[in-house]
Amino acid sequence: MSPLPKDWPSPGKIDLKVHDLPHRSSATEWWYLNSHFQTADGRNLSLFAAFFRIIKGQHPETKATEYAHSFTWALTDADGKVYLADSRVDPSAPKMGLERIKKGRGSRDPRLNRAITEILERGKVPQPDRMFDGPVHVGERRLELDFGGARLERLDDGRYRFSVDNQRLRAGCEIILEPQKPVQRHGDDGVVKGHGGEDMFYYFIPRNRVTGTVTYNGSVLPIVSGQGWYDHEFGGPTNDERAATPADKLGPSPQGRGGCDDESGDEERVDIAWNWCSLQLDGNLDVTCFSLQRVADGKVMHQWAVVVDAEGKSSSHHDMQMTPLGNWRSTRTFFDYPTRWQLRVPKAGVELELTAAFADQEFVTCISKPAFWEGRVDARGTVNGRAVGGLGYVERSGFEPVKDLDQFFTAVGEEVRKSVAKVIPTSPTADEARALVASDERPHYMDGLDLDQIGRALIKPIREIADRGGKSWRSYAALACCDVVQGDSRKFVQWLAMPELLHVGSLIVDDVQDRSTVRRGGPTAHLIYGEPLAINAGTAAYFLTQKLLVSDEVSNANKVRLYDLYFEVMRAGHAGQAVDLDGLAHEMPQVIESGDSTWLEKRVLATHRLKAAVPAGCLARMGAVVGGGSEAQIEAVGNFFEALGLAFQIVDDVLNLRGFKNNLKCRGEDISNGVITLPVAKAMARLDGEGRRALWRTLQSKPTDPVIVSAVVEKLETCGAVEACAQDARDLVERAWWKAEPLLEDSMPKLMMRAFGWYVLERHY
C-alpha cells in the first residue's frame, strides 16, 4: 500500500480547521450537506447541496494547478411532492465536455454526442445546467467557498453557514449547521477506495442542529426545527504527472461516494454505479453507507456502512446490503429508479426499510450523464431489535439504464403501452367505462350497459394492436415540445396514450381498407374481430383520447386551440388516406411520356405529408402550446416535427428497397404491391423512355419473384433515385432544424430533439 498524502488527516481526531480546507494533493474534492426541517407554517422541507472541485490541468506559463468547479443543490417539499433542482458549472465546462467526448467518455449514442457537441462548441452548456452567475472562490486559510453566489463557510465557533438563492426557482436558504456530534471517519479509518483503486479520504458530521430561513415559492420562511448532515471527501491521483493531466469530464459525478466515472484512460470502459445513504434516526442514532457496483454484472466493488451511536461512537462494517426495491420510471429521461431500499448491516443489528417521500426526486444534469436520483426518504425498522424511525437522503447514480436512443424509445414504448392500458382497460370498471362513453353529468348513459361487452367489442380490438408496440416517437413529440419551450411535460404525461390511440385507430381502419393481413407482427384486427367491429373500434380510438385533453393546467383558450389542432390532424389524415386509396396510377401515362416527374413527386409527398407529417407537427404544436411557448416557437417546433414526419415516410420508402433491420418488412414489398413511392417517382426523371415504360409495366404486374423485385431495386439504386430520396430527407430535417434552433434555449430536451432528427434519418427499422 502506497503511503497516504501528507496533507491527509493523521490517525486520531481530525482537525476540521485544517481538513475542511482544500487539499492540494487531491484531483477530486467535494463538500456536501443535507438537512431536513420544518418551517413556521408547518411545511416539511429537505435540501441537499454539493460543491465540487477537480483538477483540469496546469497554467501554461506558471504551471500552477488549475481547477474546474460545479455546484448542485435541490429542495424537496415532502408534503407537496415538489422537487426543485439547480446545477451550476464554471466557464471551462464546454471545453472539458468536448475533451471528454473526444476521449470516448461521452454518451454511448453517437447522435447524442453530436447534438451536445453543437452546443458545447458555441461555449454553452445545455439547461438545466447553467454557468455560474459570478466568480468562484475557494479559501485557502479557512473553509470559505463561494461558487457564483452559493456559499459555504466554517465559522470561528465551528458552525457551518450555507446560503443559496435561485430567483428562477424562487427558492433558496440561509442556514446554520451546528455540529451535535464529533466528526466521524468513513470506510477504513477514513480511507475509501475509488473504483479505479485510488485512495479517497472521507469524513462526516452526522448530526447538526439546523437554524435559519428557507425561501420557497418566493416566501422567506423561518425554520422552527431541523437537523443536518455534513461531509467532505477528497483524493484521486496524487502524483504530479497525473494531477496535471487535463480532466476529460464536464464535471465530477455528483456525490461520487468513493469514486467518480472512470477517467484512467484505459481502452476498456468500465462503468461503476453506486447507492449511498445518510440516515438520522430516533434515539440520536445515525447510519450511513455506500456501495459501488460494476454496472455490467452488478458485482460489488467496494462498500462500507458506519453506525454512530448517541454518544458519538462509531462502528464500521463491510458486511452490508442496500437492496433496491420498487420501481419508478421518469418521463423526462425514461430512467428507472427504485422507490424503496432495504438496508441490512447484520453485525450492527440494522434492519431498515427506506421509502422515498415521493418518487420524482430525479436530478437531471449533464454533469451525471444525464441524471441521478437524490432525495428525501423515510426510514423505518429496527436497530438491535429496537423499533426506530427517521429521515434521510438516498443517492443512486451511474446505473444509466438507458444508454442510447434505441433503448430510450424502447422505454418510451413501454410507457406508452402502460398509458394506453390505463386509459382503455380491457375490463373497465363502471367508473372507467363512464369516463370513456358517458360523463359524470350524464351517468344515465350507462344504464343497461354490459361492461364485459364494452371491453370485448370496443376496447380489445384497439388493445390488440396497441399492445404489440410500435414506433413511439409520436408520443414523445408532444412531451418533448412541452419541455423544449421551458414547460413541464410531467403535468401532461397522460398524453403518452393520445398519439398512440390516434395512430392505432388509423392502422385498424387502413388494414380493413387495404385488405392487409399482418400488423405489427400479428394478424390484423379485422381478421380477429371481424370488419364491422374493427372499423368501429378504429374510428372510436380517434375520440377516446378526448378526455386526455382536459386539464386544469390549460386555460380555456388553449383548450380550444388544442381541439383545433387535434381536428386538424383528423381532417388532414383522412384527406391523405383518400388520396392514398385512390392512387396515382392515372398520373403515370403523362409522366412516362414526358419524363417530367415533378408533379408526381409532389403528389407522393402530399400523401406522406397529410398522413404522417401533419399529425407529427400538430402534436408538437400541442406540446409547445401547453408548455407556454411563444408563437414563433410553437410554429418552429411544429414545422420541425412536420419535417421529421415527412422524412420518416421518405426513409420508409428507402428502407423498403434497401432492407429493414431484422427483416421487419420484406425487402421490395412496395414493388410487389405495385406502389408508386418517392423513389419510383424520382426514377421517372432519371430513366429513358423505355426504362420508364419497363418500370411501370413491372410495377403493374405486382411481381413476387425475388429476382424480378431485386432487379427493380437495382435499377432504382443505379439511376440514383434511392439516394436522392435519402438526401431529400436529410435536407428537409436540416432546414427545419436550423430555422427552429435559434428560437429554442440550449437544453437537454433540445439536444434530445436534435439527436432524434438524426435518429429518424439513420434508422434501419
N, C-alpha and C positions, 0 to 999 in steps of 0.2 A: 504494500500500500504506500503510495507516494505521500510525502509529508503535506499537511494541510497548509494553506496560505498563511502567511504571518499575520495578516490583518483580520483573521477569523478569531472568534472567541476562544480563549483558553479554557481548560476544564474548570468547573466551578461556576460561580454566579456570573451572569452576563451583565456587563456594564452597558446599559442602554444609552448613556450619554455618548459612548464610543460607537457601539454597534448598530444603533439606529441610523448612523451616518452611512453614506455610500461607501462601497468597498472597491478600491482601485483594482484589486485582483480579479474582480468578477466581470464576466462578459454579459451576464444577465442578472438583473436585480429588480425586485418589486416590493412595494409596501402595500398592505391590504388591510381593510377593516370592513366589518359589517355590524349592524345594530338593529334591534327591534325596540319599538317604543310606542307608547300610547300618548295621543295628544289631548289637549284640554277639552276638545269637543268629542272625545271618545273614539277617534279613529285609531285603528291598529295598523301601523306602518312599519316597514322594514327597508333597509337600504344596504347596498354594498358598494365599495369603491376600491379601485386598484390603480396604483401609479407604477409605470414600468420604465426601466432604463436598460438599453442594450448597447453594446459596442457596435458601431457601424464602420469604424476604420481609424485612420490617422490623418491628422492635418498634413497636407503635402509639404509644407515648409517647416513648421515647428515640430512635427512628428508627435504632437500631443494627441492623446486618445480622444476620439470624438464619439458622441453618443446620440442615439435616437430615443425618443420618448413617446409614450402613449398613455392614455388615461381612459378608464371605463368605469361607469357607475350606473346604478339603476335603483329606482324607488318602487316598492311594492305596496299596494293598498290591498290588504288581505280581505277586507270586507267587500270592497267594491270590485275586486278582481281586475285591478288595473296595474299594468307594468310599464313604467316609463324608463327608457334606457337611453344612454348617451355615450358615444365613443369618440375620442379625440386623438389625433395623431399630429406629429410635427411636420414641417415642410419637406423633410427628407423622405417622407413616406412614399411618394410616387417613384422616386429613383430607386429606393430599396425594393419596392414592389416589382419594378421592371427587372432588377437584378435577380430577384427570386424566381420569376417566370423563366428567365434565360437559363437559369441553373436547374430547371426541371422541378422546382418546388411550388409551382402554381397549382391550378386545378388539374384534375385528370382529364378534363374535357378541353380539347384544343380550342373549341369555339368560345368557351368562356374566357380562356386566356387571351384570345384575340380581342374579345369585347372589352375586357378590363384594360388591356394594353392601350387601346384607343383613348381611354380616359386618363391613364397614368402618363402617357406621352404628352398630354396637354398640361401636366403639372397639377392635376386634380386627383381627388380620391372620391370614390362613389359613396353617396349617402346610404345608410345612416352615419357612416364615419365622416368626420369633419376635421378640418385643420384647427389647431389651437387659435383662439382669438387673440392671444398675446404671447409674449416670450415665455420660455421655460427656464426656471431657476432651480438648481439643486444645491442646497447649502453644504458646505464642507466642514463647518465648525459646530453646527448643531442641526438636528433634523429640521429642515425647512424646505419644503417642496412647494413650488408654485408652477403648475402646469397650465399656463394660459388662463389663470384665474381660479383654477381648482387648487386649494391649498391644504397641506397637511404639515403641522409643526408640533414639535415636542416642547412643551412649556418648561420653565425652570423648575416647577414643582413636580415634574414627572407626568403631568397630564398631557393628553393629545387634543389638539384642536383641528377640526376638519370643517371646511366650508366649500360649497359649490353652488353655482346658480346657473340655471338654464332658462332663459326667458322664452325660448321656443316651446319648451315643455311646461313652462310656468311652474317650475319645481326647483328645489334646492334645499340647502340646510346650513345651519351654523351650529355645530355641536361640539361638546367637550366629552372626551372619554377619560374617565378617571379609573386607573387600574385598581382592582379589588383583590387581585391575586398576583403572586410573583411570576416573573417571566418563566416560560417553560421551553424545553428543547424538544423538538420533534425527532422522530427517527432514532438513529443510533447516537445518542448523546448529542443531538443536533445535526448530525450528518445524514443526509438522504442521498440517494442515487438518482441521477437523471437516467433516461432510457439509453443514452449512449455510453453509460458507465461513468460519466463525470460526477464529481462531488458537488453537492449543494449544501448550504447551511440554512437551517430553517428553525426559527423560534417564534413563540407566540405568547400573548397575554390573553387567556381565555375568558376573563370576566372583568368587565369595565362598566362602571355606572355612567349612564349617558344623560346629559342635560343639554338644554339649548332650545332651538327652534327648527322647525321644518316648514318649507314652503310647498304648498300643494294646491293646485288649481289657482295659483296666484295669491293665495292667502297664507300669511305667516302664522303658524300655529305653535304655541308653546308646548314643549314636551313635559308631561307630568311624571312619567316613569319610563325607564329604558335601560337596556343592558347591551353591551357591545363586545366585539372581538377585534383583536389587532394582531397581525403577524407580519413577518419580514423574512424574505428568502433571497439568497444571493449565491452565485457560484458560476459554474460552467468552466470553459477553458481558461487556464490561468497562465500559460506561458506566453511570452511576448509575441511570438510569431503568430499563434492562433488568435490571440486577442486583437492583433492588428488587422486580421483578415476581415474585409467588409462582410457584414451580415447580409444574407440573401432573403430576409423576411421583411414584409411590410411592417411588422411589429411582433413582439412576443405574444405567444398564445396567452390569453387572459388567465390569470391564476397560475397556470403551469404546474403547481403541486408536485415538484420533483423533476420537472423537465419540460422543455418546450418541444416543438417539432424538430425532427432530425435535421441538423444543419452540418453534419460531419463531412458532407461532400462525397460520401460513398456512392458508388454506382447503383447499388441496390437500395431502393426506397423502402423503408420500414416505418409504418405508421403506428404511433403509440397514442392511446387514449387513456383517460382517467376519470375516476369518480372521486369526489372529495366532499367532506362534510365538516361543519363545526356545529356543535350542539351545546346548549346551555340548559341544564335540566334542574328539576326540583332538588332541594337539599344542597344547593350550591355545588352541584356536580357538573363537570364539563367533559365532553368527549370530542375528539377529532380523529379523523382517519383519512388516508388516501390509498388508492390502488391504481397502479399503472398497468395497462394491459396492451398486449400486441393485438392490433385490430384484426389481422388476418386470421388468427386462430383463437383469440380470447385468452391466450396464455398470460398469467400474471407475472410481470417482470419485477415488480417491487411494491411492497405495501407496508404500512405501519398504522397502528392505532395508538393513541395516547389517552389515558383516562386521568383526570385531575380531580382529586377529592376536595372536600370542603375546606380542608386546611391548606390546600395548595400543593399537596404532594402528588407526584405523577408516577404512572407506570406505563411502560411502552411494550407493545405486543406486535409480533409479526403475524401471529395466528389470528386472522380476522376474515370476515366475509361481508362485503357490502353488495348485496344481490339486488339488481333492478327488478321491479315488479310493475305490472300495469303497462299501459301504452297510450301515448297521445301523439297525434301527428299534426305538425304545424302546417297551416295552409299558406304560409309565406315561403318556407324553404322546402316543405314536404319531408322534413326530417322527422324521425320517430324518437320520442323521448319517454323514459319511464315516468310514472307519476307517483310511484311508491318505491321504497327501498327497504330491505330487511338487513339490519346491521347486527352482526354477531361477533363478539370478542369473548370467546369461551373462558379464557383464564382470568378475565376481569369480570365475568358474570354478566356481561352486557347482552341483552336481548331486546332490540328496539325495532319498531316499525316507523319509518319516516314517510310522511304523506305531504305532498305538495299542497300549499294553501290553495292553489288553483293551477291548472295545467299550463296555461300560456305565460310562462316566465322565460321565454326564449330571448336571448340577446343576439340580435342579428348584427354582424360586423365582418368586414373583410379581414380584420386582424386575426380571425379564427376560422376562416375557410368554411362556410361563411356565417356560422352561428354556433353558439353553445347554449346550454341551459344552466342558469344560476338563479336560484330562487329560494324563497322562504318555505320552510317545511315545519310541520308539527311532528314532534317525537312522542311516542307512547310505547311503554313496555316495562321491562324490569331491569334492575341492576342488583346483582346478588340477591335475587328473589324479591326485592322491594319495588313496588309499583312506582314509576316515575313518569313525568311528562315534561315537556318543554318546547322550546323553539330552536330553530337552527337554520343554516344555509346548506344547500347541496349544490355542487357544481358537477356537471357532466360535459365533457368536451373531447373532441378528437375522434369520435366514433364515425362521423361523417357517413351516414348510411346511404346518402345519395351522392354518387361520385361523378356522374356525367348526365347529360341531358336525356339519354335513353332511360336511365334509372329515374330521373326526375319525372318524365312523362308516364313511366310505369306507375309511379306513386300517385301522380295526378289521376290516372285512370282508375286506380283503386278507390280513391276518394270520390271520384265521380260516381262510380257504381254504388258506393255506400250512400251517397246523397240521393241518387235515384231510388234506391230501396227505401229510404226514409220518406220520400215524397209520395211514392206509389207502392206501398207494401202489398204483396200478393195476397195476404189475408188481412184486409183492413178491419180495424175496429169501427164501431159506429161513428166515433168522433173523426177518425181518419177518412172514412167514406164521405161524411158530411162535408169535410173540407174539399174533397175532390168534386162532388156532384151537386152539392147544395150550399147552404150558408147558415151561419148562426141565426140570422134574421128570419130564415125560412126553413126551419127544420122539418116542416111537413113534407118537403120533397123526399124525405127518407121513408115515408110511410109505405109499408109493404115491400120495401126493397130487400132483396136477398143478398147479403154481404158476400157470401161464398160465390154467388153467380157473378157479382161485380168483379171479384178477384179473378175468376176463371175466364170471363168473357171480355173484360175490358183491360185488365192490368197485365195478365200473364202474357198475352201476345207482345206487349211492349217490353216487358222484362225479359222475354225470351231472347230478344236481340240485344237489349241494353246490357244484360248480364254477361254477354260474351266478350264485352270490351271492344274498344275501338280507338281511334285517334282522338285523344282527349284535349288537343290543343285549342279547340273551340271554347271549351270551358275555361281553360287557362287565360284566354284572351280577355274576357270580361274582368276577371280579378286583377290581372297584370296591369290593365289600363287604369283601373282604380288606383293602384299603388303608384304607378309611374307619374301621375299628376299630383302626388303627395296626399292621396286619400288613404283610407284604411280598409282594405278588402275583407278583413276579418268580420266586418259588420255585414257583409253580403255573401258569406261563404255558402249560404243556401243556393246561390246562383250556379253552383257547380252542376246541378242537375238540369238547369234550364236549357243550355245549348245542346246537351246530350239528348234530352227528350225531343227537342225540335228536330235534331238530326235523325234520330231513330224513327220518328214519325215519318219523315220523308223517305227513309230507306224502306220501310214496310210498304208504303204505297208504291214507291218506284218498282219494287220487286214484283208486285202484282201487275203493274203496267208493262214491265219488261219481260214478264214470264220467267223471271230468274228462279233458280232452284237452290242456290247456295248464298248465304250471307254470313260473314264473319266466322267462317269455318263450320257452319252447320246449315241445316235446311231452313229455307225462308219461312217467315211467319205464316204465310198463306198456305203453305204445304202442311203445316201442323194444325192450324186452327180453321182453315178454310178462308176463301177470299172475302166473304162478307164481314166476318169478324176482324180479319186483318185490316181491311180498308177502314172500318170503323175505329179500330184501336189506333191505327196510324194517324188518322185525322184527329182523334181525341188527344193524342200526345201533343199536338200543337197548342192545345188550350189548357192542359193540366198544369202548365207552368205559370198560369196567370197569378196564382196566389203567391208565387215566389217574388213577384214584383212589388208586393205590398210590404212596406217597411216604414216604421216610424222615423227612420234615418233619412227619408227622402221627402222633400217638400211636395205639395200637391202639384205645383207647376212642373217639377221634374218627373213626377209620376206620369203626367200626361205625355211628357216628352219620351219617357221610356216606352210607353204603349205605342206611340207613333213610330219609334224606331223598330219595335218588335213587329208591328204590322207591315212596316216597310220591307222587312225580311220576308214575310209571308207573301206579299204581293210579287216581289222580285223572284222569289224561288219558284212560284207557280208559273210565272211567265217563262222562266228559264226551262222549266220542265216541259211546258207546252212546245217550245221550240225544239228541245231535245227529242221529244217523242215524234214530232213531225219530220225531223231530219233535214239533211242538207243535200239529198240526192238530186233534187231538182236544180241545184246550182251547178252541178258538175259538167253538163254539156258545154255551157258557155266557158267555164274555166279551162276545160280540156282544149277547146278550140282556140282560146286566146293566149293561154299560158300566163294570164294575169291572175294571181291568187290573192290579191289584196283584199277584195271583198269577202272571199271565202274565209280567210284568216280572221277577219273581223267578226264574221258570223260565228265561228267556233269560239272565239274569245268572248263574244256576247253571252253565249250559253254558259261558259265557265264563270263569267262574272256574276250573272244573275243567280246561279245555283250555289256558288262557293264563295265568291269574293264579297258579295253584298252581306250575307249572313255574318262573315267574319268581321267586316268593317262595322256593321251596326252593333254587334255585341261589344266591340271595342269602344265604340262611342257611348254605349250604355254604361260601361265601367267608368269611363272618363267623366261622364255626367255626374254620377253619384260620388265620384272622387273629388268633385269640386274643381275640375279643370276649367281653364279659360276656353272661350270659343275656338281660338286658334289651336289649342292643344287637343280639344275634342275632335276637331276635324283632322288634325295631323295624325293622331293615332288611328283614327278610323281609316284614313287613306292608306296608312302603312299596313294595317291588317287586311284591307282590301287587296293590296298588292300581294301580301302573303297568301291570301286565299286563291287569287288568280295564279300565282306562281306554283302553289301546291298542285293545282289541277294540270298545269303545264308539265310539271315534273312527273305527275302521274302518267301523262301521255308518253313521256320519255322513258320512264321505268317500264311501262308496258312493252316497250320494244327492247330495252337493254336488260331487263330482268329485275325482279324484286328479290330482296333479301329472303332467304329461306324458301324461295319459290312460293311466296304468299299468293301470288296470282300467276297464271300461266303466261309465259313469255309470248308476246304476239297475240294475246287474247282479243285485242281490239281489231286486229286484222281478220281473225276468224269470225268475228261478229260483223265485219263489214263497216266498221265505224269510221267516219271521217273525222280524224283527230287533227290537232295542230300540225304534227309532223307530216301528215298526208297533205294538208293544205299547203304547207311550205314547199313540199316536193313538187307540187304542180307548177311552180315558178322556176324550178331547177332542172326539170326533165324536158327532153324534147317531146314533140307531139306524139310519137309512137310510144315513148316511155310513159307519158301521161295516160294514154288510152289503155296500155297494158296494165298499169297500176289499178285503174278504175275497174277494168274487167275482172281482175283478180279479187278486188275487194267485193264486188257484186256477187262473186261466186261463194263468198264466205268460206274460204279454204280451211280445212282441218289438217291437211297433210303437213307435218312439221317441215318437210323440205321446202314446200312452197312458201310457208309462212316465213321461214328463215331467209329465203331469197328476197322476199319483200322487205324484211328488216334490213338486209344488207343493202338493198337499193336505197332505202331511206337514209341509211348511215352514209353511204358513199356520196350521195348528192349533197350532203351537208345539212339536210333538213332537221335531223335529230339534234345535232349540236347547236344549230341556230335557235331551236326551241329552248334548249338549256340556257343559252346566252340571253335570250329574251327574259327568261325567268330571273336570272341574276340581275339584269338591268332594271327590271321592274322593282325589285326589292331594294336595290341600292338607291335608286332615285327617290323612292318613297322615304327611305330611312334618312337621307341627308336633308330632306325637307322637314322631317319631324325632329331631328336631332337637336337643332338649336333651341327648340321650344321646350325641351324637357331637361329638368335638373339631372346632373350626374348622380346616379343612384343604383342600388342593387337591382331594382326592377328594370331600370333602363338597360343595364348591361345584359340582364337575362333576356330582354326583348331583342336586343341586338344579336345575341348568340342564337336566339330562336330563329331569326331570319336565316342565318346560315344553316341551321339545323334542317329547315324546310328544304332549302336548296340542295343540301348534300345528303338527304335521306336516301335510304335504299329499301324502304318497305312500302 
